[in-house]
Amino acid sequence: MDFTYSIAGFAVGAIVGLTGVGGGSLMTPLLVLLFGIHPAVAVGTDLLYAAITKAGGTVAHNLKGTVDWKITGALAAGSLPAAAATLFVIGTYFPGGIGGAKDIISVALGIALLLTAVALIFRSRIQKFSLAHHGGERDPALTRTLTILTGAILGVLVSISSVGAGALGVTALFFLYPRLPAVRIVGSDIAHAVPLTLVAGLGHWWLGSVNWSLLGSLLVGSLPGIWIGSHISAKVPEKFLRPALALMLVLVGTKLIAH
């Protein structure tokens, strides 16, 4: 076990606890750019890391009654087949398999980070726009179809970049369900992230792109980091945190695209 990775896991966990932004937005680029981990291995390992860490959050939200399982199920109906199909196509038909997809994974990760930054900055405006134009009264069948489609897009993005299940998923749900309380949107998104990251992570394991020792080292650091970050989050103004985090994601995403 490498405790350098544990320290990195602690730092990312603390930021996740502070901001609520998924670890994939931070952990995967950190592994690629700072530690030189192959992008496919970084993504595959981070996916299983996310599945384990978010499982605890799902239990907590479910006990509080803040998970809308219909929304979670609709997202999963689109995301799970999309994630499995994406990894099957890459593993079967892409030259060199998942290992040969290094460049496309790096670019996809960079684009996902830029989209996440945009979602962080404009989340409240997106929610207000949806309320103003739809009043929360969309046709239920159409909303469900759009939710499944959103899940499919997230499934493709998450399976090749490990980013998207957090900030992007929450932002999409704010647009689709503007009248739903924020805590239920967050709870439903976290609940959806568990099966999605688990299926995508197992797909990467099947393709040979999971480092179990790295996974253990990250978990040792991140679990206490998340706990500490969540406890001090109330003392740090969100109006400073989110723009700073968005700026960091833009810088990292740009570097990955140009890498």
MARVEXGU-653162 format. One line per 8 residues: number of its first residue (from 1); for each residue x, y, z of N, C-alpha, C. Coordinates in Angstrom, 2 decimals. Layout:
! residues N
NUM> X/Y/Z/X/Y/Z/X/Y/Z ~ ...;
This chain:
! residues 259
1> 0.84/-1.20/0.00/0.00/0.00/0.00/0.87/1.25/0.00 ~ 0.60/2.16/-0.91/1.38/3.40/-1.04/0.62/4.53/-0.35 ~ 1.20/5.05/0.75/0.50/6.08/1.52/0.54/7.44/0.85 ~ 1.35/7.59/-0.21/1.29/8.82/-1.01/-0.09/8.93/-1.65 ~ -0.60/7.80/-2.14/-1.94/7.78/-2.71/-2.99/8.02/-1.63 ~ -2.72/7.52/-0.41/-3.67/7.74/0.69/-3.78/9.21/1.04 ~ -2.63/9.92/1.00/-2.65/11.36/1.27/-3.46/12.08/0.19 ~ -3.25/11.68/-1.07/-4.04/12.26/-2.16/-5.52/11.96/-1.97;
9> -5.82/10.73/-1.55/-7.20/10.34/-1.29/-7.82/11.17/-0.18 ~ -7.04/11.44/0.86/-7.53/12.27/1.97/-7.86/13.68/1.47 ~ -6.97/14.26/0.66/-7.19/15.62/0.15/-8.45/15.69/-0.71 ~ -8.59/14.73/-1.62/-9.78/14.71/-2.49/-11.04/14.46/-1.66 ~ -10.96/13.54/-0.71/-12.10/13.25/0.15/-12.56/14.47/0.92 ~ -11.60/15.25/1.42/-11.94/16.46/2.16/-12.65/17.47/1.26 ~ -12.18/17.60/0.01/-12.82/18.53/-0.93/-14.23/18.05/-1.29 ~ -14.38/16.73/-1.45/-15.71/16.18/-1.73/-16.65/16.45/-0.57;
17> -16.15/16.27/0.66/-16.96/16.55/1.83/-17.34/18.01/1.93 ~ -16.45/18.89/1.50/-16.69/20.33/1.55/-17.69/20.79/0.49 ~ -17.54/20.28/-0.73/-18.29/20.82/-1.87/-19.41/19.92/-2.37 ~ -19.33/18.63/-2.07/-20.32/17.69/-2.59/-20.07/17.27/-4.02 ~ -18.99/17.78/-4.64/-18.67/17.42/-6.01/-18.01/16.04/-6.02 ~ -18.40/15.20/-6.98/-17.91/13.83/-7.05/-16.40/13.74/-7.14 ~ -15.85/12.71/-6.52/-14.40/12.53/-6.51/-13.79/12.32/-7.88 ~ -14.58/11.82/-8.85/-14.05/11.57/-10.18/-13.55/12.83/-10.85;
25> -14.18/13.97/-10.53/-13.76/15.24/-11.11/-12.36/15.63/-10.64 ~ -11.94/15.09/-9.51/-10.66/15.46/-8.93/-9.68/14.30/-8.91 ~ -10.17/13.12/-8.52/-9.26/11.99/-8.32/-8.63/11.51/-9.62 ~ -9.44/11.33/-10.66/-8.91/10.79/-11.91/-7.85/11.70/-12.53 ~ -8.12/13.01/-12.70/-7.05/13.86/-13.25/-5.82/13.93/-12.35 ~ -6.00/13.83/-11.04/-4.87/13.82/-10.12/-3.99/12.60/-10.36 ~ -4.62/11.44/-10.54/-3.86/10.21/-10.79/-3.13/10.27/-12.13 ~ -3.78/10.87/-13.13/-3.19/10.92/-14.47/-2.06/11.94/-14.54;
33> -2.32/13.15/-14.06/-1.37/14.25/-14.25/-0.26/14.26/-13.20 ~ -0.58/13.94/-11.95/0.42/14.03/-10.88/1.21/12.74/-10.70 ~ 0.51/11.59/-10.79/1.17/10.31/-10.53/1.50/9.53/-11.79 ~ 1.05/10.01/-12.96/1.40/9.35/-14.21/0.71/8.01/-14.42 ~ -0.44/7.80/-13.75/-1.20/6.56/-13.93/-1.83/6.57/-15.32 ~ -1.82/5.41/-15.98/-2.46/5.31/-17.30/-3.92/5.73/-17.17 ~ -4.43/6.57/-18.10/-5.81/7.07/-17.99/-6.85/5.97/-17.81 ~ -6.70/4.85/-18.53/-7.68/3.77/-18.41/-7.68/3.18/-17.00;
41> -6.50/2.99/-16.42/-6.39/2.43/-15.06/-6.90/3.43/-14.04 ~ -6.60/4.72/-14.25/-7.10/5.76/-13.34/-8.62/5.80/-13.34 ~ -9.22/5.72/-14.53/-10.68/5.74/-14.64/-11.29/4.50/-14.01 ~ -10.78/3.32/-14.36/-11.34/2.07/-13.84/-11.25/1.97/-12.33 ~ -10.11/2.34/-11.77/-9.93/2.28/-10.32/-10.82/3.30/-9.62 ~ -10.90/4.51/-10.20/-11.72/5.56/-9.59/-13.20/5.20/-9.61 ~ -13.65/4.48/-10.63/-15.05/4.09/-10.70/-15.44/3.19/-9.53 ~ -14.61/2.20/-9.22/-14.91/1.33/-8.08/-14.76/2.09/-6.77;
49> -13.80/3.01/-6.72/-13.63/3.88/-5.55/-14.91/4.68/-5.31 ~ -15.49/5.22/-6.39/-16.72/6.00/-6.27/-17.90/5.13/-5.83 ~ -17.97/3.92/-6.37/-19.07/3.02/-6.00/-19.06/2.73/-4.51 ~ -17.88/2.51/-3.95/-17.77/2.19/-2.53/-18.07/3.41/-1.66 ~ -17.48/4.55/-1.99/-17.66/5.74/-1.16/-19.10/6.27/-1.23 ~ -19.73/6.18/-2.41/-21.08/6.73/-2.54/-22.15/5.78/-2.00 ~ -21.78/4.51/-1.79/-22.74/3.58/-1.21/-23.15/4.03/0.19 ~ -22.17/4.53/0.95/-22.48/5.03/2.29/-23.39/6.23/2.24;
57> -23.16/7.12/1.26/-24.01/8.29/1.10/-25.43/7.91/0.72 ~ -25.56/6.85/-0.08/-26.89/6.39/-0.48/-27.68/5.86/0.71 ~ -27.00/5.09/1.57/-27.66/4.57/2.78/-28.14/5.72/3.65 ~ -27.28/6.73/3.84/-27.64/7.87/4.68/-28.84/8.63/4.10 ~ -28.84/8.87/2.80/-29.95/9.59/2.17/-31.23/8.77/2.21 ~ -31.11/7.46/2.03/-32.30/6.60/2.04/-32.94/6.58/3.42 ~ -32.11/6.56/4.47/-32.64/6.57/5.83/-33.37/7.87/6.13 ~ -32.94/8.95/5.48/-33.60/10.26/5.67/-34.80/10.43/4.73;
65> -35.01/9.46/3.83/-36.12/9.55/2.88/-35.89/10.56/1.78 ~ -34.62/10.81/1.44/-34.31/11.83/0.43/-33.82/11.21/-0.89 ~ -34.28/10.02/-1.19/-34.00/9.39/-2.49/-35.32/9.14/-3.20 ~ -35.45/9.67/-4.41/-36.62/9.39/-5.25/-36.24/8.22/-6.14 ~ -36.69/7.03/-5.77/-36.24/5.82/-6.46/-36.79/5.72/-7.88 ~ -37.90/6.41/-8.18/-38.39/6.42/-9.56/-37.42/7.16/-10.47 ~ -36.91/8.30/-9.99/-35.92/9.05/-10.77/-34.64/8.25/-10.90 ~ -34.20/7.66/-9.79/-32.97/6.86/-9.81/-33.11/5.69/-10.79;
73> -34.28/5.04/-10.77/-34.52/3.92/-11.68/-34.53/4.33/-13.14 ~ -35.12/5.49/-13.43/-35.16/5.99/-14.81/-33.75/6.31/-15.31 ~ -32.95/6.96/-14.46/-31.56/7.25/-14.84/-30.80/5.95/-15.11 ~ -30.97/4.97/-14.22/-30.26/3.70/-14.36/-30.70/2.93/-15.60 ~ -31.98/3.07/-15.97/-32.49/2.39/-17.17/-31.74/2.84/-18.42 ~ -31.26/4.07/-18.40/-30.47/4.56/-19.53/-28.98/4.37/-19.35 ~ -28.50/4.60/-18.13/-27.05/4.63/-17.92/-26.38/3.26/-17.89 ~ -27.02/2.28/-17.27/-26.36/0.97/-17.12/-26.14/0.28/-18.48;
81> -27.17/0.20/-19.35/-26.91/-0.39/-20.67/-25.90/0.42/-21.48 ~ -25.97/1.76/-21.36/-25.06/2.61/-22.13/-23.61/2.40/-21.68 ~ -23.39/2.29/-20.37/-22.04/2.08/-19.85/-21.50/0.73/-20.30 ~ -22.34/-0.32/-20.16/-21.90/-1.66/-20.56/-21.60/-1.72/-22.05 ~ -22.46/-1.12/-22.86/-22.26/-1.14/-24.31/-21.01/-0.37/-24.71 ~ -20.77/0.78/-24.07/-19.58/1.59/-24.38/-18.30/0.81/-24.12 ~ -18.22/0.18/-22.95/-17.00/-0.57/-22.61/-16.84/-1.81/-23.48 ~ -17.96/-2.44/-23.84/-17.88/-3.61/-24.73/-17.34/-3.22/-26.09;
89> -17.83/-2.11/-26.63/-17.37/-1.64/-27.94/-15.89/-1.29/-27.89 ~ -15.46/-0.56/-26.84/-14.05/-0.18/-26.72/-13.17/-1.41/-26.56 ~ -13.60/-2.34/-25.70/-12.79/-3.53/-25.44/-12.73/-4.48/-26.61 ~ -13.78/-4.50/-27.42/-13.86/-5.47/-28.52/-13.35/-4.92/-29.85 ~ -13.67/-3.67/-30.13/-13.41/-3.15/-31.47/-12.35/-2.06/-31.53 ~ -12.00/-1.44/-30.40/-11.03/-0.35/-30.43/-9.63/-0.93/-30.55 ~ -8.79/-0.40/-31.46/-7.42/-0.91/-31.60/-6.64/-0.81/-30.29 ~ -6.15/-1.95/-29.81/-5.44/-1.97/-28.54/-6.34/-2.06/-27.33;
97> -7.66/-2.20/-27.54/-8.59/-2.32/-26.42/-8.61/-1.06/-25.57 ~ -8.92/-1.23/-24.29/-9.01/-0.09/-23.39/-7.65/0.59/-23.22 ~ -6.57/-0.18/-23.31/-5.23/0.40/-23.20/-4.89/1.29/-24.36 ~ -5.45/1.00/-25.53/-5.17/1.81/-26.71/-6.04/3.04/-26.80 ~ -6.96/3.18/-25.85/-7.88/4.31/-25.87/-7.38/5.45/-24.99 ~ -6.08/5.48/-24.72/-5.51/6.47/-23.80/-5.86/7.90/-24.19 ~ -5.65/8.24/-25.47/-5.86/9.62/-25.91/-7.33/10.01/-25.84 ~ -8.21/9.12/-26.29/-9.64/9.46/-26.29/-10.16/9.59/-24.87;
105> -9.62/8.77/-23.95/-10.03/8.86/-22.54/-9.57/10.19/-21.94 ~ -8.34/10.59/-22.25/-7.83/11.87/-21.72/-8.65/13.04/-22.22 ~ -8.98/13.03/-23.51/-9.79/14.12/-24.08/-11.20/14.11/-23.49 ~ -11.79/12.91/-23.38/-13.14/12.80/-22.80/-13.14/13.28/-21.36 ~ -12.09/12.96/-20.62/-11.97/13.41/-19.23/-11.88/14.93/-19.17 ~ -11.07/15.52/-20.06/-10.93/16.97/-20.09/-12.25/17.66/-20.41 ~ -12.98/17.14/-21.40/-14.28/17.72/-21.77/-15.27/17.60/-20.61 ~ -15.26/16.43/-19.96/-16.16/16.22/-18.82/-15.87/17.19/-17.69;
113> -14.60/17.49/-17.46/-14.23/18.45/-16.41/-14.72/19.86/-16.76 ~ -14.58/20.25/-18.03/-15.05/21.57/-18.44/-16.58/21.67/-18.29 ~ -17.29/20.60/-18.67/-18.74/20.59/-18.51/-19.13/20.66/-17.04 ~ -18.37/19.96/-16.19/-18.62/19.99/-14.75/-18.44/21.40/-14.20 ~ -17.39/22.08/-14.67/-17.15/23.46/-14.22/-18.32/24.36/-14.60 ~ -18.81/24.22/-15.84/-19.96/25.01/-16.28/-21.18/24.70/-15.42 ~ -21.38/23.40/-15.12/-22.52/23.00/-14.30/-22.44/23.60/-12.90 ~ -21.24/23.66/-12.34/-21.07/24.23/-11.01/-21.42/25.71/-10.99;
121> -20.99/26.42/-12.02/-21.18/27.88/-12.06/-22.64/28.25/-12.34 ~ -23.29/27.52/-13.24/-24.61/27.93/-13.72/-25.76/27.07/-13.18 ~ -25.49/26.25/-12.16/-26.53/25.33/-11.67/-27.79/26.07/-11.25 ~ -27.66/27.11/-10.44/-28.85/27.82/-9.95/-29.59/28.52/-11.08 ~ -28.84/29.04/-12.06/-29.48/29.71/-13.20/-30.25/28.70/-14.05 ~ -29.70/27.49/-14.19/-30.38/26.44/-14.95/-31.70/26.08/-14.28 ~ -31.67/25.98/-12.95/-32.89/25.65/-12.21/-33.94/26.76/-12.38 ~ -33.51/28.03/-12.28/-34.44/29.15/-12.44/-35.02/29.20/-13.85;
129> -34.18/28.92/-14.84/-34.64/28.91/-16.24/-35.72/27.85/-16.44 ~ -35.49/26.67/-15.87/-36.46/25.58/-16.02/-37.78/25.93/-15.34 ~ -37.70/26.54/-14.17/-38.92/26.94/-13.47/-39.69/27.99/-14.26 ~ -38.95/28.94/-14.84/-39.59/30.04/-15.56/-40.28/29.56/-16.84 ~ -39.67/28.58/-17.51/-40.19/28.16/-18.82/-41.11/26.95/-18.75 ~ -40.99/26.18/-17.69/-41.82/24.97/-17.61/-42.68/24.93/-16.36 ~ -42.30/25.72/-15.35/-43.09/25.74/-14.13/-43.17/24.41/-13.43 ~ -42.28/23.49/-13.81/-42.28/22.18/-13.18/-43.44/21.31/-13.61;
137> -44.11/21.68/-14.70/-45.33/20.97/-15.10/-45.17/20.23/-16.42 ~ -44.01/19.69/-16.71/-43.82/18.92/-17.94/-44.69/17.66/-17.91 ~ -44.94/17.14/-19.10/-45.65/15.87/-19.21/-44.80/14.79/-18.54 ~ -45.36/14.01/-17.60/-44.59/13.01/-16.87/-43.90/12.00/-17.78 ~ -44.59/11.58/-18.85/-44.00/10.60/-19.76/-42.79/11.20/-20.47 ~ -42.88/12.46/-20.87/-41.76/13.12/-21.52/-40.60/13.29/-20.55 ~ -40.91/13.68/-19.32/-39.87/13.86/-18.31/-39.13/12.55/-18.05 ~ -39.87/11.46/-17.99/-39.23/10.15/-17.76/-38.33/9.79/-18.95;
145> -38.82/10.05/-20.16/-38.01/9.76/-21.35/-36.73/10.58/-21.35 ~ -36.84/11.85/-21.00/-35.66/12.72/-20.94/-34.71/12.27/-19.83 ~ -35.27/11.76/-18.74/-34.43/11.26/-17.63/-33.65/10.02/-18.07 ~ -34.30/9.12/-18.79/-33.62/7.93/-19.30/-32.52/8.33/-20.29 ~ -32.83/9.30/-21.16/-31.84/9.79/-22.12/-30.65/10.43/-21.40 ~ -30.94/11.20/-20.36/-29.87/11.79/-19.55/-29.00/10.70/-18.94 ~ -29.63/9.65/-18.43/-28.88/8.53/-17.87/-27.98/7.88/-18.91 ~ -28.47/7.73/-20.14/-27.66/7.13/-21.20/-26.43/7.97/-21.50;
153> -26.61/9.29/-21.56/-25.47/10.18/-21.81/-24.46/10.09/-20.67 ~ -24.95/10.08/-19.44/-24.07/9.95/-18.28/-23.35/8.60/-18.31 ~ -24.05/7.56/-18.73/-23.44/6.22/-18.78/-22.24/6.17/-19.70 ~ -22.37/6.79/-20.89/-21.26/6.83/-21.84/-20.10/7.65/-21.26 ~ -20.44/8.82/-20.74/-19.41/9.73/-20.24/-18.68/9.16/-19.03 ~ -19.43/8.62/-18.09/-18.82/8.08/-16.87/-17.95/6.86/-17.16 ~ -18.39/6.01/-18.09/-17.64/4.78/-18.35/-16.28/5.03/-18.98 ~ -16.12/6.18/-19.69/-14.82/6.44/-20.31/-14.02/7.54/-19.62;
161> -14.67/8.25/-18.67/-13.93/9.33/-18.00/-14.04/9.29/-16.48 ~ -15.00/8.55/-15.94/-15.34/8.46/-14.52/-15.94/9.76/-14.00 ~ -16.16/10.75/-14.86/-16.70/12.05/-14.46/-18.11/12.20/-15.03 ~ -18.99/12.82/-14.27/-20.32/13.13/-14.80/-21.46/12.72/-13.89 ~ -21.25/11.68/-13.08/-22.33/11.19/-12.23/-22.68/12.17/-11.12 ~ -21.75/13.08/-10.78/-21.97/14.03/-9.70/-22.57/15.33/-10.15 ~ -21.72/16.32/-10.43/-22.20/17.67/-10.76/-23.08/17.69/-12.00 ~ -22.69/16.94/-13.05/-23.49/16.95/-14.29/-24.85/16.31/-14.07;
169> -24.87/15.21/-13.33/-26.13/14.53/-13.06/-27.08/15.40/-12.25 ~ -26.54/16.05/-11.22/-27.36/16.92/-10.38/-27.91/18.10/-11.18 ~ -27.07/18.70/-12.02/-27.51/19.84/-12.83/-28.63/19.44/-13.78 ~ -28.49/18.27/-14.42/-29.54/17.80/-15.32/-30.85/17.57/-14.57 ~ -30.77/17.03/-13.36/-31.98/16.78/-12.58/-32.62/18.09/-12.12 ~ -31.81/19.11/-11.82/-32.37/20.42/-11.47/-33.19/20.97/-12.65 ~ -32.72/20.74/-13.86/-33.44/21.21/-15.05/-34.72/20.40/-15.28 ~ -34.63/19.08/-15.10/-35.77/18.21/-15.37/-36.82/18.26/-14.26;
177> -36.38/18.46/-13.01/-37.29/18.45/-11.86/-37.06/19.70/-11.01 ~ -37.38/20.89/-11.55/-37.05/22.14/-10.86/-37.79/22.35/-9.55 ~ -38.92/21.66/-9.36/-39.68/21.83/-8.12/-39.30/20.80/-7.05 ~ -38.45/19.87/-7.38/-38.04/18.86/-6.41/-37.02/19.48/-5.44 ~ -37.16/19.25/-4.14/-36.20/19.80/-3.18/-34.77/19.37/-3.52 ~ -33.83/20.28/-3.32/-32.44/20.03/-3.69/-31.89/18.77/-3.01 ~ -32.28/18.54/-1.76/-31.74/17.39/-1.03/-32.20/16.08/-1.67 ~ -33.42/16.06/-2.25/-33.89/14.84/-2.92/-33.20/14.65/-4.26;
185> -32.87/15.75/-4.93/-32.13/15.65/-6.18/-30.74/15.09/-5.92 ~ -30.07/15.63/-4.91/-28.73/15.14/-4.57/-28.78/13.69/-4.13 ~ -29.75/13.35/-3.28/-29.88/11.96/-2.82/-30.15/10.99/-3.95 ~ -31.03/11.38/-4.88/-31.36/10.52/-6.02/-30.16/10.35/-6.94 ~ -29.38/11.43/-7.12/-28.20/11.38/-7.97/-27.12/10.48/-7.37 ~ -26.92/10.58/-6.07/-25.93/9.74/-5.40/-26.34/8.27/-5.49 ~ -27.65/8.01/-5.28/-28.14/6.63/-5.36/-27.93/6.06/-6.76 ~ -28.13/6.89/-7.79/-27.92/6.43/-9.16/-26.44/6.19/-9.45;
193> -25.57/6.99/-8.84/-24.13/6.87/-9.12/-23.57/5.52/-8.66 ~ -24.16/4.92/-7.64/-23.61/3.66/-7.11/-23.70/2.53/-8.14 ~ -24.89/2.17/-8.67/-24.91/1.10/-9.68/-24.17/1.47/-10.96 ~ -24.22/2.76/-11.35/-23.54/3.16/-12.58/-22.03/2.99/-12.45 ~ -21.43/3.51/-11.38/-19.98/3.38/-11.21/-19.58/1.93/-10.94 ~ -20.46/1.16/-10.30/-20.15/-0.25/-10.05/-20.11/-1.04/-11.36 ~ -21.14/-0.85/-12.21/-21.18/-1.55/-13.50/-20.00/-1.13/-14.38 ~ -19.76/0.19/-14.45/-18.64/0.67/-15.26/-17.31/0.21/-14.69;
201> -17.18/0.21/-13.36/-15.94/-0.24/-12.73/-15.68/-1.72/-12.97 ~ -16.74/-2.55/-12.87/-16.59/-3.98/-13.15/-16.25/-4.21/-14.62 ~ -16.79/-3.35/-15.48/-16.44/-3.44/-16.91/-14.97/-3.17/-17.13 ~ -14.43/-2.17/-16.43/-13.00/-1.88/-16.52/-12.17/-3.02/-15.94 ~ -12.66/-3.66/-14.87/-11.97/-4.82/-14.29/-11.92/-5.94/-15.32 ~ -13.02/-6.16/-16.01/-13.07/-7.18/-17.07/-12.05/-6.88/-18.16 ~ -11.85/-5.57/-18.43/-10.89/-5.16/-19.45/-9.46/-5.08/-18.90 ~ -9.29/-5.30/-17.60/-7.96/-5.31/-17.00/-7.43/-3.94/-16.62;
209> -8.31/-2.98/-16.39/-7.85/-1.62/-16.09/-8.27/-1.16/-14.69 ~ -8.07/-2.05/-13.71/-8.29/-1.70/-12.30/-7.06/-2.09/-11.50 ~ -6.54/-1.16/-10.69/-5.40/-1.42/-9.82/-5.93/-1.53/-8.39 ~ -6.00/-2.76/-7.86/-6.64/-2.99/-6.56/-5.82/-2.41/-5.41 ~ -4.50/-2.46/-5.52/-3.66/-1.87/-4.47/-3.86/-0.35/-4.41 ~ -3.95/0.27/-5.57/-4.21/1.71/-5.64/-5.57/2.03/-5.04 ~ -6.57/1.20/-5.35/-7.91/1.40/-4.81/-7.90/1.38/-3.29 ~ -7.21/0.40/-2.71/-7.13/0.31/-1.25/-6.45/1.52/-0.63;
217> -5.37/1.98/-1.25/-4.64/3.14/-0.74/-5.51/4.40/-0.77 ~ -6.27/4.56/-1.84/-7.14/5.74/-1.95/-8.25/5.72/-0.89 ~ -8.82/4.54/-0.66/-9.91/4.43/0.31/-9.43/4.72/1.73 ~ -8.24/4.27/2.05/-7.69/4.50/3.40/-7.62/5.99/3.71 ~ -7.27/6.80/2.71/-7.19/8.24/2.93/-8.49/8.97/2.76 ~ -9.31/8.56/1.78/-10.47/9.37/1.41/-11.62/9.27/2.41 ~ -11.82/8.12/3.01/-12.95/7.96/3.92/-12.87/8.91/5.11 ~ -11.73/9.00/5.81/-11.65/10.02/6.87/-11.67/11.44/6.31;
225> -11.14/11.63/5.09/-11.15/12.96/4.48/-12.57/13.44/4.23 ~ -13.43/12.57/3.71/-14.83/12.92/3.47/-15.52/13.28/4.78 ~ -15.24/12.51/5.82/-15.87/12.74/7.13/-15.48/14.11/7.68 ~ -14.19/14.44/7.61/-13.71/15.73/8.13/-14.24/16.88/7.28 ~ -14.18/16.73/5.95/-14.66/17.78/5.07/-16.13/18.09/5.27 ~ -16.94/17.06/5.46/-18.37/17.27/5.64/-18.68/17.99/6.94 ~ -17.81/17.82/7.95/-18.04/18.45/9.24/-17.64/19.93/9.25 ~ -16.72/20.32/8.40/-16.30/21.73/8.39/-16.91/22.50/7.23;
233> -17.73/21.81/6.42/-18.28/22.45/5.23/-19.16/23.65/5.58 ~ -19.86/23.58/6.71/-20.76/24.67/7.09/-20.01/25.95/7.42 ~ -18.71/25.85/7.69/-17.93/27.02/8.08/-17.27/27.72/6.89 ~ -17.35/27.10/5.70/-16.71/27.67/4.52/-17.78/28.18/3.57 ~ -17.80/29.46/3.21/-18.84/30.00/2.32/-18.82/29.34/0.95 ~ -19.98/28.84/0.52/-20.07/28.15/-0.77/-19.78/29.09/-1.94 ~ -20.08/30.40/-1.77/-19.87/31.34/-2.86/-18.39/31.49/-3.22 ~ -17.50/31.10/-2.30/-16.07/31.11/-2.59/-15.59/29.74/-3.09;
241> -16.18/28.69/-2.52/-15.74/27.34/-2.83/-16.01/26.95/-4.28 ~ -17.25/27.13/-4.73/-17.64/26.63/-6.05/-16.89/27.32/-7.19 ~ -16.76/28.66/-7.18/-15.99/29.29/-8.26/-14.52/28.84/-8.27 ~ -13.92/28.67/-7.09/-12.53/28.23/-7.02/-12.38/26.82/-7.57 ~ -13.33/25.97/-7.21/-13.29/24.59/-7.70/-13.52/24.56/-9.22 ~ -14.45/25.37/-9.70/-14.74/25.43/-11.14/-13.51/25.88/-11.92 ~ -12.81/26.90/-11.39/-11.59/27.38/-12.05/-10.54/26.28/-12.11 ~ -10.39/25.53/-11.03/-9.42/24.44/-11.01/-9.77/23.37/-12.05;
249> -11.06/23.06/-12.16/-11.50/22.05/-13.12/-11.26/22.51/-14.56 ~ -11.45/23.81/-14.82/-11.19/24.36/-16.15/-9.71/24.22/-16.50 ~ -8.84/24.58/-15.56/-7.41/24.49/-15.79/-6.96/23.05/-16.04 ~ -7.44/22.13/-15.19/-7.07/20.72/-15.33/-7.65/20.13/-16.61 ~ -8.92/20.45/-16.90/-9.55/19.93/-18.11/-8.85/20.39/-19.36 ~ -8.45/21.67/-19.39/-7.72/22.20/-20.55/-6.39/21.49/-20.73 ~ -5.71/21.24/-19.62/-4.40/20.56/-19.69/-4.55/19.13/-20.19 ~ -5.62/18.44/-19.77/-5.84/17.07/-20.22/-6.14/17.01/-21.72;
257> -6.93/17.98/-22.20/-7.26/17.99/-23.63/-6.02/18.25/-24.47 ~ -5.14/19.12/-23.96/-3.93/19.46/-24.70/-2.78/18.51/-24.40 ~ -2.98/17.56/-23.47/-1.92/16.65/-22.98/-1.42/15.73/-24.10;
